[in-house]
Amino acid sequence: TRDARRVLMDIPDEAMKGIRSASEPYAELLARQIRTRFATDWGLSETGAAGPTGNRYGDAAGHACCAVAGPATAVVTLESGRSDRFANMQLFARSALELLLTKLDQ
């Protein structure tokens, strides 16, 4: 939510200009902010529509964007084509962690 983004992530509304949730730019912004806010080597994020329905931005259930920010940055978009919320949440988490692993190996 907007309030959570402001309070937990310290991302002001002006940083969101031209960026919508459930998008690669937003996932990357979150990952970079996590890294900065918590003074970590890596930031990892996921945003999307787990299901069982799509989101208000027009993305279908099963849509997610995952990002990792650190010495290397990467962003991917997933489309599972499924409305199973639990299965999508597992897929999104696994995909985000695999993305991080690929960057750790570089």
C-alpha positions as CSV (number, residue, x, y, z in Angstrom):
1,T,0.0,0.0,0.0
2,R,1.0,3.6,-0.3
3,D,1.2,4.0,3.5
4,A,3.4,0.9,3.8
5,R,5.7,2.1,1.1
6,R,6.1,5.4,2.8
7,V,6.5,4.1,6.4
8,L,8.3,0.8,5.9
9,M,10.4,1.6,2.8
10,D,10.7,5.3,3.2
11,I,9.8,5.8,-0.5
12,P,8.2,9.2,-1.0
13,D,5.3,9.7,-3.4
14,E,7.5,11.8,-5.7
15,A,9.9,8.8,-6.2
16,M,6.9,7.0,-7.7
17,K,6.3,9.5,-10.5
18,G,5.9,7.5,-13.7
19,I,6.2,4.2,-11.9
20,R,3.3,1.8,-11.1
21,S,3.3,-1.1,-8.7
22,A,3.7,-4.6,-10.2
23,S,6.2,-3.4,-12.7
24,E,10.0,-3.9,-13.3
25,P,10.9,-0.3,-12.4
26,Y,8.9,-0.6,-9.1
27,A,10.6,-3.9,-8.3
28,E,14.0,-2.4,-8.9
29,L,13.2,0.7,-6.8
30,L,12.1,-1.6,-3.9
31,A,15.3,-3.7,-4.2
32,R,17.5,-0.7,-4.2
33,Q,15.7,0.9,-1.3
34,I,15.8,-2.2,0.7
35,R,19.6,-2.3,0.2
36,T,19.9,1.3,1.2
37,R,17.4,1.4,4.1
38,F,18.8,-1.6,5.8
39,A,22.5,-1.1,4.9
40,T,22.8,-4.5,3.3
41,D,24.9,-5.8,0.5
42,W,21.9,-7.0,-1.4
43,G,18.2,-6.0,-1.7
44,L,15.6,-8.4,-3.0
45,S,12.0,-7.6,-3.9
46,E,8.9,-9.0,-5.5
47,T,5.7,-7.2,-6.6
48,G,2.7,-8.5,-8.5
49,A,-0.6,-10.2,-8.5
50,A,-0.5,-13.5,-6.7
51,G,-4.2,-14.3,-7.3
52,P,-6.8,-15.5,-7.3
53,T,-7.6,-12.4,-9.4
54,G,-5.5,-9.8,-11.1
55,N,-4.6,-6.4,-9.8
56,R,-6.1,-3.0,-10.4
57,Y,-3.3,-2.2,-12.9
58,G,-4.6,-4.8,-15.4
59,D,-2.1,-7.6,-14.6
60,A,-3.5,-11.1,-14.5
61,A,-3.1,-13.4,-11.5
62,G,0.3,-15.0,-11.8
63,H,2.1,-11.8,-12.8
64,A,5.1,-10.8,-10.8
65,C,8.3,-8.7,-11.1
66,C,11.3,-9.7,-9.0
67,A,14.5,-7.6,-8.6
68,V,17.8,-7.9,-6.9
69,A,20.1,-4.9,-6.2
70,G,23.7,-5.1,-5.1
71,P,27.0,-5.0,-6.8
72,A,24.9,-6.3,-9.8
73,T,21.3,-5.6,-10.5
74,A,18.7,-7.7,-12.3
75,V,15.0,-7.6,-12.8
76,V,12.7,-10.3,-14.3
77,T,9.0,-10.5,-15.0
78,L,7.1,-13.8,-14.5
79,E,3.7,-14.8,-15.9
80,S,2.5,-18.2,-14.4
81,G,-0.9,-18.1,-16.1
82,R,-2.4,-19.5,-12.9
83,S,-4.8,-18.1,-10.4
84,D,-3.6,-20.4,-7.6
85,R,-2.4,-17.8,-5.0
86,F,-0.4,-20.3,-2.9
87,A,1.4,-21.8,-5.9
88,N,2.1,-18.3,-7.3
89,M,3.5,-17.1,-4.0
90,Q,5.8,-20.1,-4.0
91,L,6.9,-19.5,-7.6
92,F,7.5,-15.8,-7.0
93,A,9.6,-16.4,-3.9
94,R,11.6,-19.2,-5.5
95,S,12.2,-17.0,-8.6
96,A,13.4,-14.1,-6.5
97,L,15.8,-16.3,-4.6
98,E,17.1,-17.9,-7.8
99,L,17.7,-14.4,-9.3
100,L,19.7,-13.5,-6.2
101,L,21.7,-16.8,-6.5
102,T,22.6,-16.0,-10.1
103,K,24.0,-12.7,-9.1
104,L,25.9,-14.1,-6.1
105,D,27.7,-16.5,-8.6
106,Q,28.9,-13.7,-10.8
